[in-house]
Amino acid sequence: MTHTVNQLERFKTPLEAARFNMIEQQIRTWEVLDPEVLALLDKVPREQFVAESQVGLAFADVELPIGEGQTMLSPKLEGRILQAVAVKNTDKILVVGTGSGYLTALLAMQAKEVHGVEIYPELSNIAQYRLQAQNIHNVTLHVDDAAAGYAASAPYDVIVFTGSLPLRPVAAEKMLNVGGRLFAVVGDYPIMQATITERVAEDAYRHEVIFETCLPPLENAPQVNQFKF
């Protein structure tokens, strides 16, 4: 991609140039075109949500390791998730798998309230520190197993699972308000589908496959029953 002189003049640091290239060359080309989402990705400093040794890779099209055997989602997937769940400023959100805290921060910038649940205490502590450093104060973090959802703070307007699930998260779907949206990557490697479920009425849901991708599995995700004879 050729940048104009005016575009290049905006870059005061290599990180700013890398952020611009991430948005233009990775995220836009993966069909993320919502201007509010793109502006948000430009605003929230992704490099502040990675280890100091990883800052040079903060904008790369990779899943960065964050400890405890977990990884940070790739930038293009984070962009697709934000676009798919279409957050409103009145929304209450559940993030299952707080991880680095970056996606939680992005969602919090658009929402009224966010609850992030992480099974690993150390990751939750690091995410809390990073969110506070960015003056993001509408997030409550919990250390717990939310593989089936998190009923303690339900209901929600948006639920995002950051690890893949072999089965549709039916229990979590029931924690949505009417009009609520749930993002989950469902399936087993190598065939997984990113899905959006919308609760359209008290007892009715609409399910949509929005793209194909692969994600590491969520810890303790409910498994398909294996019958033995």
C-alpha atoms as an extended CHARMM CRD file, in Angstrom:
* protein
*
       229  EXT
         1         1  MET       CA              0.0000000000        0.0000000000        0.0000000000  PROA      1               0.0000000000
         2         2  THR       CA              1.2850000000        3.4550000000       -0.9340000000  PROA      2               0.0000000000
         3         3  HSD       CA              0.9130000000        6.1220000000        1.7380000000  PROA      3               0.0000000000
         4         4  THR       CA              0.4770000000        9.7730000000        0.8580000000  PROA      4               0.0000000000
         5         5  VAL       CA              2.8400000000       12.3930000000        2.2480000000  PROA      5               0.0000000000
         6         6  ASN       CA              0.0870000000       13.6120000000        4.5950000000  PROA      6               0.0000000000
         7         7  GLN       CA             -0.4290000000       10.1060000000        5.9370000000  PROA      7               0.0000000000
         8         8  LEU       CA              3.2680000000        9.6400000000        6.5690000000  PROA      8               0.0000000000
         9         9  GLU       CA              3.5440000000       13.0020000000        8.2970000000  PROA      9               0.0000000000
        10        10  ARG       CA              1.1640000000       11.8810000000       11.0380000000  PROA      10              0.0000000000
        11        11  PHE       CA              3.6170000000        9.2360000000       12.2610000000  PROA      11              0.0000000000
        12        12  LYS       CA              5.7590000000       10.6330000000       15.0400000000  PROA      12              0.0000000000
        13        13  THR       CA              7.0200000000        7.1880000000       16.0730000000  PROA      13              0.0000000000
        14        14  PRO       CA              7.5000000000        3.7560000000       14.4760000000  PROA      14              0.0000000000
        15        15  LEU       CA              4.6810000000        2.4670000000       16.7170000000  PROA      15              0.0000000000
        16        16  GLU       CA              2.2270000000        4.9130000000       15.1610000000  PROA      16              0.0000000000
        17        17  ALA       CA              3.2350000000        3.7430000000       11.7010000000  PROA      17              0.0000000000
        18        18  ALA       CA              2.8640000000        0.1060000000       12.7750000000  PROA      18              0.0000000000
        19        19  ARG       CA             -0.6090000000        0.8060000000       14.2060000000  PROA      19              0.0000000000
        20        20  PHE       CA             -1.6710000000        2.4810000000       10.9530000000  PROA      20              0.0000000000
        21        21  ASN       CA             -0.3840000000       -0.4620000000        8.9120000000  PROA      21              0.0000000000
        22        22  MET       CA             -2.1690000000       -2.9150000000       11.2260000000  PROA      22              0.0000000000
        23        23  ILE       CA             -5.4730000000       -1.1760000000       10.6140000000  PROA      23              0.0000000000
        24        24  GLU       CA             -5.0480000000       -0.6120000000        6.8890000000  PROA      24              0.0000000000
        25        25  GLN       CA             -3.3260000000       -3.8270000000        5.8490000000  PROA      25              0.0000000000
        26        26  GLN       CA             -4.7100000000       -6.4120000000        8.2840000000  PROA      26              0.0000000000
        27        27  ILE       CA             -8.0080000000       -5.2210000000        9.6680000000  PROA      27              0.0000000000
        28        28  ARG       CA             -9.5990000000       -3.3830000000        6.7550000000  PROA      28              0.0000000000
        29        29  THR       CA             -8.6470000000       -6.1880000000        4.3920000000  PROA      29              0.0000000000
        30        30  TRP       CA            -10.4720000000       -8.6410000000        6.6620000000  PROA      30              0.0000000000
        31        31  GLU       CA            -13.7560000000       -6.8150000000        5.9900000000  PROA      31              0.0000000000
        32        32  VAL       CA            -13.7150000000       -4.6140000000        9.0930000000  PROA      32              0.0000000000
        33        33  LEU       CA            -15.0350000000       -1.3480000000        7.6520000000  PROA      33              0.0000000000
        34        34  ASP       CA            -17.0550000000        0.1540000000       10.5120000000  PROA      34              0.0000000000
        35        35  PRO       CA            -15.4730000000        3.6060000000       11.0180000000  PROA      35              0.0000000000
        36        36  GLU       CA            -16.1760000000        3.5790000000       14.7760000000  PROA      36              0.0000000000
        37        37  VAL       CA            -14.3760000000        0.2500000000       15.1690000000  PROA      37              0.0000000000
        38        38  LEU       CA            -11.4060000000        1.4200000000       13.1190000000  PROA      38              0.0000000000
        39        39  ALA       CA            -11.1810000000        4.6410000000       15.1210000000  PROA      39              0.0000000000
        40        40  LEU       CA            -11.2720000000        2.6590000000       18.3570000000  PROA      40              0.0000000000
        41        41  LEU       CA             -8.4440000000        0.3880000000       17.2180000000  PROA      41              0.0000000000
        42        42  ASP       CA             -6.4350000000        3.4950000000       16.3990000000  PROA      42              0.0000000000
        43        43  LYS       CA             -7.1680000000        5.0690000000       19.7830000000  PROA      43              0.0000000000
        44        44  VAL       CA             -6.5560000000        2.2550000000       22.2970000000  PROA      44              0.0000000000
        45        45  PRO       CA             -2.7920000000        1.5560000000       22.5250000000  PROA      45              0.0000000000
        46        46  ARG       CA             -2.3960000000       -2.1490000000       21.8270000000  PROA      46              0.0000000000
        47        47  GLU       CA              1.2900000000       -1.9640000000       22.7390000000  PROA      47              0.0000000000
        48        48  GLN       CA              0.3110000000       -1.1750000000       26.3380000000  PROA      48              0.0000000000
        49        49  PHE       CA             -1.4020000000       -4.5770000000       26.6580000000  PROA      49              0.0000000000
        50        50  VAL       CA              1.5910000000       -6.7700000000       25.8200000000  PROA      50              0.0000000000
        51        51  ALA       CA              4.7660000000       -7.6040000000       27.7090000000  PROA      51              0.0000000000
        52        52  GLU       CA              7.6230000000       -5.1300000000       27.2410000000  PROA      52              0.0000000000
        53        53  SER       CA              9.5800000000       -7.7680000000       25.3240000000  PROA      53              0.0000000000
        54        54  GLN       CA              6.6830000000       -8.1080000000       22.8390000000  PROA      54              0.0000000000
        55        55  VAL       CA              6.0980000000       -4.4490000000       21.9870000000  PROA      55              0.0000000000
        56        56  GLY       CA              7.7910000000       -4.9220000000       18.6220000000  PROA      56              0.0000000000
        57        57  LEU       CA              5.1890000000       -7.5810000000       17.7690000000  PROA      57              0.0000000000
        58        58  ALA       CA              2.1590000000       -5.7680000000       19.2110000000  PROA      58              0.0000000000
        59        59  PHE       CA              0.7350000000       -4.9650000000       15.7640000000  PROA      59              0.0000000000
        60        60  ALA       CA              1.7600000000       -8.1680000000       13.9740000000  PROA      60              0.0000000000
        61        61  ASP       CA             -0.8020000000      -10.5760000000       12.5220000000  PROA      61              0.0000000000
        62        62  VAL       CA             -0.1060000000      -13.2250000000       15.1670000000  PROA      62              0.0000000000
        63        63  GLU       CA             -1.5290000000      -14.5890000000       18.4030000000  PROA      63              0.0000000000
        64        64  LEU       CA              0.9750000000      -13.4760000000       21.0320000000  PROA      64              0.0000000000
        65        65  PRO       CA              1.6580000000      -15.7090000000       24.0670000000  PROA      65              0.0000000000
        66        66  ILE       CA              0.5750000000      -14.0490000000       27.3200000000  PROA      66              0.0000000000
        67        67  GLY       CA              1.4670000000      -16.7280000000       29.8620000000  PROA      67              0.0000000000
        68        68  GLU       CA             -0.3590000000      -19.7160000000       31.3810000000  PROA      68              0.0000000000
        69        69  GLY       CA             -0.3850000000      -21.2980000000       27.9260000000  PROA      69              0.0000000000
        70        70  GLN       CA             -2.7850000000      -18.6020000000       26.6910000000  PROA      70              0.0000000000
        71        71  THR       CA             -2.5290000000      -16.2470000000       23.7240000000  PROA      71              0.0000000000
        72        72  MET       CA             -3.7310000000      -12.7750000000       22.7510000000  PROA      72              0.0000000000
        73        73  LEU       CA             -6.1500000000      -12.6950000000       19.8260000000  PROA      73              0.0000000000
        74        74  SER       CA             -4.8240000000      -11.4410000000       16.4930000000  PROA      74              0.0000000000
        75        75  PRO       CA             -5.7130000000       -7.8080000000       15.6490000000  PROA      75              0.0000000000
        76        76  LYS       CA             -7.9100000000       -8.7200000000       12.6940000000  PROA      76              0.0000000000
        77        77  LEU       CA             -9.9940000000      -11.1020000000       14.7960000000  PROA      77              0.0000000000
        78        78  GLU       CA            -10.4380000000       -8.4600000000       17.4910000000  PROA      78              0.0000000000
        79        79  GLY       CA            -11.6650000000       -6.0920000000       14.8030000000  PROA      79              0.0000000000
        80        80  ARG       CA            -14.1530000000       -8.6120000000       13.4360000000  PROA      80              0.0000000000
        81        81  ILE       CA            -15.4890000000       -9.3060000000       16.9290000000  PROA      81              0.0000000000
        82        82  LEU       CA            -16.0320000000       -5.6150000000       17.6520000000  PROA      82              0.0000000000
        83        83  GLN       CA            -17.8240000000       -5.1250000000       14.3630000000  PROA      83              0.0000000000
        84        84  ALA       CA            -19.9700000000       -8.2250000000       14.8210000000  PROA      84              0.0000000000
        85        85  VAL       CA            -21.2810000000       -7.4710000000       18.3210000000  PROA      85              0.0000000000
        86        86  ALA       CA            -22.0780000000       -3.8120000000       17.4730000000  PROA      86              0.0000000000
        87        87  VAL       CA            -21.7260000000       -2.4270000000       21.0010000000  PROA      87              0.0000000000
        88        88  LYS       CA            -24.0350000000        0.3590000000       22.1860000000  PROA      88              0.0000000000
        89        89  ASN       CA            -23.1730000000        2.8190000000       24.9470000000  PROA      89              0.0000000000
        90        90  THR       CA            -25.9390000000        1.3430000000       27.1120000000  PROA      90              0.0000000000
        91        91  ASP       CA            -24.6600000000       -2.2380000000       26.8670000000  PROA      91              0.0000000000
        92        92  LYS       CA            -23.5720000000       -4.4840000000       29.7030000000  PROA      92              0.0000000000
        93        93  ILE       CA            -20.9350000000       -6.9260000000       28.4430000000  PROA      93              0.0000000000
        94        94  LEU       CA            -19.4270000000      -10.2200000000       29.5690000000  PROA      94              0.0000000000
        95        95  VAL       CA            -15.9630000000      -11.1970000000       28.3050000000  PROA      95              0.0000000000
        96        96  VAL       CA            -15.1390000000      -14.8540000000       28.9570000000  PROA      96              0.0000000000
        97        97  GLY       CA            -11.3480000000      -15.0210000000       29.0250000000  PROA      97              0.0000000000
        98        98  THR       CA            -10.0100000000      -11.5830000000       29.9350000000  PROA      98              0.0000000000
        99        99  GLY       CA             -6.5180000000      -12.5370000000       28.7980000000  PROA      99              0.0000000000
       100       100  SER       CA             -4.3040000000       -9.5300000000       28.0780000000  PROA      100             0.0000000000
       101       101  GLY       CA             -7.1640000000       -7.1230000000       28.7780000000  PROA      101             0.0000000000
       102       102  TYR       CA             -6.9610000000       -5.4700000000       25.3440000000  PROA      102             0.0000000000
       103       103  LEU       CA            -10.2500000000       -6.6970000000       23.8680000000  PROA      103             0.0000000000
       104       104  THR       CA            -11.8970000000       -5.9470000000       27.2130000000  PROA      104             0.0000000000
       105       105  ALA       CA            -10.5460000000       -2.3950000000       26.9780000000  PROA      105             0.0000000000
       106       106  LEU       CA            -11.8670000000       -1.9610000000       23.4390000000  PROA      106             0.0000000000
       107       107  LEU       CA            -15.3330000000       -3.1510000000       24.4570000000  PROA      107             0.0000000000
       108       108  ALA       CA            -15.3110000000       -0.9810000000       27.5810000000  PROA      108             0.0000000000
       109       109  MET       CA            -14.6320000000        2.1340000000       25.5050000000  PROA      109             0.0000000000
       110       110  GLN       CA            -17.9620000000        1.5720000000       23.7400000000  PROA      110             0.0000000000
       111       111  ALA       CA            -20.1060000000        0.0970000000       26.5270000000  PROA      111             0.0000000000
       112       112  LYS       CA            -21.6750000000        1.1620000000       29.7930000000  PROA      112             0.0000000000
       113       113  GLU       CA            -20.3050000000       -1.7410000000       31.8350000000  PROA      113             0.0000000000
       114       114  VAL       CA            -18.0330000000       -4.7450000000       31.2570000000  PROA      114             0.0000000000
       115       115  HSD       CA            -17.4590000000       -7.8780000000       33.3260000000  PROA      115             0.0000000000
       116       116  GLY       CA            -14.3130000000       -9.8240000000       32.4400000000  PROA      116             0.0000000000
       117       117  VAL       CA            -13.8600000000      -13.3520000000       33.7800000000  PROA      117             0.0000000000
       118       118  GLU       CA            -10.4520000000      -15.0340000000       33.7230000000  PROA      118             0.0000000000
       119       119  ILE       CA             -9.6210000000      -18.4590000000       35.1350000000  PROA      119             0.0000000000
       120       120  TYR       CA             -5.9560000000      -17.5580000000       35.7970000000  PROA      120             0.0000000000
       121       121  PRO       CA             -5.4770000000      -15.0800000000       38.6770000000  PROA      121             0.0000000000
       122       122  GLU       CA             -2.1300000000      -13.7440000000       37.4150000000  PROA      122             0.0000000000
       123       123  LEU       CA             -3.5660000000      -12.8730000000       33.9960000000  PROA      123             0.0000000000
       124       124  SER       CA             -6.5170000000      -11.1420000000       35.6550000000  PROA      124             0.0000000000
       125       125  ASN       CA             -4.1690000000       -9.1190000000       37.8680000000  PROA      125             0.0000000000
       126       126  ILE       CA             -2.0850000000       -8.0040000000       34.8930000000  PROA      126             0.0000000000
       127       127  ALA       CA             -5.2100000000       -7.0590000000       32.9240000000  PROA      127             0.0000000000
       128       128  GLN       CA             -6.4740000000       -5.0320000000       35.8940000000  PROA      128             0.0000000000
       129       129  TYR       CA             -3.2100000000       -3.0900000000       36.0590000000  PROA      129             0.0000000000
       130       130  ARG       CA             -3.2900000000       -2.3610000000       32.3240000000  PROA      130             0.0000000000
       131       131  LEU       CA             -6.9100000000       -1.2100000000       32.3450000000  PROA      131             0.0000000000
       132       132  GLN       CA             -6.2610000000        1.1230000000       35.2650000000  PROA      132             0.0000000000
       133       133  ALA       CA             -3.2040000000        2.5320000000       33.4930000000  PROA      133             0.0000000000
       134       134  GLN       CA             -5.4980000000        3.4960000000       30.5970000000  PROA      134             0.0000000000
       135       135  ASN       CA             -8.0310000000        5.0990000000       32.9860000000  PROA      135             0.0000000000
       136       136  ILE       CA            -10.6820000000        2.5440000000       32.0660000000  PROA      136             0.0000000000
       137       137  HSD       CA            -12.9010000000        2.2420000000       35.1240000000  PROA      137             0.0000000000
       138       138  ASN       CA            -16.1460000000        0.6580000000       33.8720000000  PROA      138             0.0000000000
       139       139  VAL       CA            -14.6900000000       -2.8810000000       33.9620000000  PROA      139             0.0000000000
       140       140  THR       CA            -15.0960000000       -5.3790000000       36.8160000000  PROA      140             0.0000000000
       141       141  LEU       CA            -12.7490000000       -8.3470000000       36.6510000000  PROA      141             0.0000000000
       142       142  HSD       CA            -13.5240000000      -11.7300000000       38.2100000000  PROA      142             0.0000000000
       143       143  VAL       CA            -11.3210000000      -14.7860000000       38.7110000000  PROA      143             0.0000000000
       144       144  ASP       CA            -13.5390000000      -17.7580000000       37.9770000000  PROA      144             0.0000000000
       145       145  ASP       CA            -14.4080000000      -20.4620000000       35.4620000000  PROA      145             0.0000000000
       146       146  ALA       CA            -16.9730000000      -18.9760000000       33.0570000000  PROA      146             0.0000000000
       147       147  ALA       CA            -16.8310000000      -21.6490000000       30.3760000000  PROA      147             0.0000000000
       148       148  ALA       CA            -20.6160000000      -21.9940000000       30.6400000000  PROA      148             0.0000000000
       149       149  GLY       CA            -21.1700000000      -18.2580000000       31.1480000000  PROA      149             0.0000000000
       150       150  TYR       CA            -21.1720000000      -16.1750000000       34.3210000000  PROA      150             0.0000000000
       151       151  ALA       CA            -24.5650000000      -16.0680000000       35.9700000000  PROA      151             0.0000000000
       152       152  ALA       CA            -23.4530000000      -13.9240000000       38.9280000000  PROA      152             0.0000000000
       153       153  SER       CA            -23.6100000000      -10.7060000000       36.8980000000  PROA      153             0.0000000000
       154       154  ALA       CA            -26.2460000000      -11.7060000000       34.3160000000  PROA      154             0.0000000000
       155       155  PRO       CA            -28.1300000000      -10.6890000000       32.2620000000  PROA      155             0.0000000000
       156       156  TYR       CA            -25.9470000000       -9.1680000000       29.5340000000  PROA      156             0.0000000000
       157       157  ASP       CA            -26.4230000000       -7.3180000000       26.2690000000  PROA      157             0.0000000000
       158       158  VAL       CA            -23.2260000000       -8.7300000000       24.7640000000  PROA      158             0.0000000000
       159       159  ILE       CA            -21.2060000000      -11.8600000000       25.5770000000  PROA      159             0.0000000000
       160       160  VAL       CA            -17.8320000000      -12.5810000000       23.9600000000  PROA      160             0.0000000000
       161       161  PHE       CA            -15.9570000000      -15.8730000000       24.2970000000  PROA      161             0.0000000000
       162       162  THR       CA            -12.2370000000      -15.4370000000       23.5540000000  PROA      162             0.0000000000
       163       163  GLY       CA            -11.4970000000      -19.1710000000       23.2970000000  PROA      163             0.0000000000
       164       164  SER       CA            -13.1470000000      -21.7110000000       21.0280000000  PROA      164             0.0000000000
       165       165  LEU       CA            -15.9380000000      -24.0470000000       22.1180000000  PROA      165             0.0000000000
       166       166  PRO       CA            -16.7830000000      -27.4760000000       20.6980000000  PROA      166             0.0000000000
       167       167  LEU       CA            -20.4940000000      -26.8110000000       21.2810000000  PROA      167             0.0000000000
       168       168  ARG       CA            -22.7620000000      -23.8000000000       21.0430000000  PROA      168             0.0000000000
       169       169  PRO       CA            -22.8400000000      -22.1360000000       24.5170000000  PROA      169             0.0000000000
       170       170  VAL       CA            -26.5380000000      -22.6690000000       25.1890000000  PROA      170             0.0000000000
       171       171  ALA       CA            -26.3190000000      -21.8860000000       28.9240000000  PROA      171             0.0000000000
       172       172  ALA       CA            -24.6500000000      -18.5380000000       28.1970000000  PROA      172             0.0000000000
       173       173  GLU       CA            -27.2000000000      -17.6900000000       25.5100000000  PROA      173             0.0000000000
       174       174  LYS       CA            -29.8720000000      -17.7780000000       28.2030000000  PROA      174             0.0000000000
       175       175  MET       CA            -27.9660000000      -15.0340000000       30.0650000000  PROA      175             0.0000000000
       176       176  LEU       CA            -28.6100000000      -12.5560000000       27.2420000000  PROA      176             0.0000000000
       177       177  ASN       CA            -31.2080000000       -9.8410000000       27.4140000000  PROA      177             0.0000000000
       178       178  VAL       CA            -33.6930000000       -9.8080000000       24.5390000000  PROA      178             0.0000000000
       179       179  GLY       CA            -31.8090000000       -8.0920000000       21.7360000000  PROA      179             0.0000000000
       180       180  GLY       CA            -28.4840000000       -9.2860000000       23.1680000000  PROA      180             0.0000000000
       181       181  ARG       CA            -25.6700000000      -10.7000000000       21.0310000000  PROA      181             0.0000000000
       182       182  LEU       CA            -23.1950000000      -13.4940000000       21.7720000000  PROA      182             0.0000000000
       183       183  PHE       CA            -19.9600000000      -14.0960000000       19.8540000000  PROA      183             0.0000000000
       184       184  ALA       CA            -18.3370000000      -17.5270000000       19.9610000000  PROA      184             0.0000000000
       185       185  VAL       CA            -16.0330000000      -19.5920000000       17.7700000000  PROA      185             0.0000000000
       186       186  VAL       CA            -17.6100000000      -23.0480000000       17.6840000000  PROA      186             0.0000000000
       187       187  GLY       CA            -16.2090000000      -26.3490000000       16.4420000000  PROA      187             0.0000000000
       188       188  ASP       CA            -13.1320000000      -28.5280000000       16.6470000000  PROA      188             0.0000000000
       189       189  TYR       CA             -9.7960000000      -27.9870000000       14.8970000000  PROA      189             0.0000000000
       190       190  PRO       CA             -9.4290000000      -27.6160000000       11.9350000000  PROA      190             0.0000000000
       191       191  ILE       CA            -13.0900000000      -26.7580000000       11.2930000000  PROA      191             0.0000000000
       192       192  MET       CA            -14.3790000000      -23.8860000000       13.4100000000  PROA      192             0.0000000000
       193       193  GLN       CA            -16.9230000000      -21.1650000000       12.7150000000  PROA      193             0.0000000000
       194       194  ALA       CA            -17.2420000000      -17.7110000000       14.2150000000  PROA      194             0.0000000000
       195       195  THR       CA            -20.8910000000      -17.2860000000       15.1440000000  PROA      195             0.0000000000
       196       196  ILE       CA            -23.2430000000      -14.5950000000       16.3680000000  PROA      196             0.0000000000
       197       197  THR       CA            -26.3170000000      -15.5440000000       18.3690000000  PROA      197             0.0000000000
       198       198  GLU       CA            -28.9990000000      -12.9210000000       18.9560000000  PROA      198             0.0000000000
       199       199  ARG       CA            -31.7790000000      -13.3740000000       21.4880000000  PROA      199             0.0000000000
       200       200  VAL       CA            -34.7200000000      -12.0680000000       19.4740000000  PROA      200             0.0000000000
       201       201  ALA       CA            -37.4350000000      -12.9370000000       22.0240000000  PROA      201             0.0000000000
       202       202  GLU       CA            -37.6920000000      -14.5340000000       25.4630000000  PROA      202             0.0000000000
       203       203  ASP       CA            -37.6530000000      -18.0310000000       23.9660000000  PROA      203             0.0000000000
       204       204  ALA       CA            -36.2240000000      -17.3850000000       20.5030000000  PROA      204             0.0000000000
       205       205  TYR       CA            -32.6680000000      -17.0630000000       19.1820000000  PROA      205             0.0000000000
       206       206  ARG       CA            -31.1880000000      -16.3220000000       15.7850000000  PROA      206             0.0000000000
       207       207  HSD       CA            -27.8660000000      -17.9580000000       14.9190000000  PROA      207             0.0000000000
       208       208  GLU       CA            -25.5230000000      -16.8070000000       12.1580000000  PROA      208             0.0000000000
       209       209  VAL       CA            -22.1410000000      -18.0370000000       10.9490000000  PROA      209             0.0000000000
       210       210  ILE       CA            -20.1180000000      -14.9550000000       10.0380000000  PROA      210             0.0000000000
       211       211  PHE       CA            -16.7420000000      -16.4070000000        9.0200000000  PROA      211             0.0000000000
       212       212  GLU       CA            -14.4300000000      -19.3790000000        9.4820000000  PROA      212             0.0000000000
       213       213  THR       CA            -11.3960000000      -19.2510000000       11.7450000000  PROA      213             0.0000000000
       214       214  CYS       CA             -9.5340000000      -21.2830000000       14.3590000000  PROA      214             0.0000000000
       215       215  LEU       CA             -8.9220000000      -20.3710000000       17.9960000000  PROA      215             0.0000000000
       216       216  PRO       CA             -7.2520000000      -22.2070000000       20.8680000000  PROA      216             0.0000000000
       217       217  PRO       CA             -9.8920000000      -23.9110000000       23.0340000000  PROA      217             0.0000000000
       218       218  LEU       CA            -11.3840000000      -22.2420000000       26.0850000000  PROA      218             0.0000000000
       219       219  GLU       CA            -10.2970000000      -23.8240000000       29.3570000000  PROA      219             0.0000000000
       220       220  ASN       CA            -12.8910000000      -26.3290000000       30.6630000000  PROA      220             0.0000000000
       221       221  ALA       CA            -15.2680000000      -25.7690000000       27.7620000000  PROA      221             0.0000000000
       222       222  PRO       CA            -18.2050000000      -28.2280000000       27.8480000000  PROA      222             0.0000000000
       223       223  GLN       CA            -17.4140000000      -31.1820000000       25.5860000000  PROA      223             0.0000000000
       224       224  VAL       CA            -19.4600000000      -33.3320000000       23.2560000000  PROA      224             0.0000000000
       225       225  ASN       CA            -20.6730000000      -36.4270000000       25.0900000000  PROA      225             0.0000000000
       226       226  GLN       CA            -18.6130000000      -39.4610000000       24.1110000000  PROA      226             0.0000000000
       227       227  PHE       CA            -20.6710000000      -42.6520000000       24.2860000000  PROA      227             0.0000000000
       228       228  LYS       CA            -18.7930000000      -45.8640000000       24.9880000000  PROA      228             0.0000000000
       229       229  PHE       CA            -20.1590000000      -49.2760000000       24.1830000000  PROA      229             0.0000000000
